[in-house]
Amino acid sequence: MSAAAEWLASRIDGAPASLSSMMMAALQNVDEATIHDALAEAAADCLKRALQDPTDRARAFDLLAADALLTHACEAAAEAGDETLRQFTDKWNPDRFATLL
């Protein structure tokens, strides 16, 4: 299990099992150096899946997983310190996500 998966697992204990498993599965496809970047990359992957067929109601769950992963990515960056959080938000800004559209 990756460091990001271990970090996330310790924080999603009370989440619905289907959401937890989707989030953990998204992390399996990511190879990032930091926990916060791994979580953000997994969020971006979930968002890409949601955008593949935005009219499919089942894709709403991908969107929920993306939101949760990005929220946890922000938490991980904040835990690493103010400078890390600033660098993270500079890197994972709205323009980066807009490229997915």
Buried (B, 14 or more C-beta within 10 A) or exposed (E): EBEBBEBBBEEBEEBEEEBBEBBBBBBEEBEBEBBBBBBBBBBBBBBEBBBEEEEEEEBEBBBBBBBBBBEBBBBBBBEBEEEBBEBBEEEBEEEEBEEEE
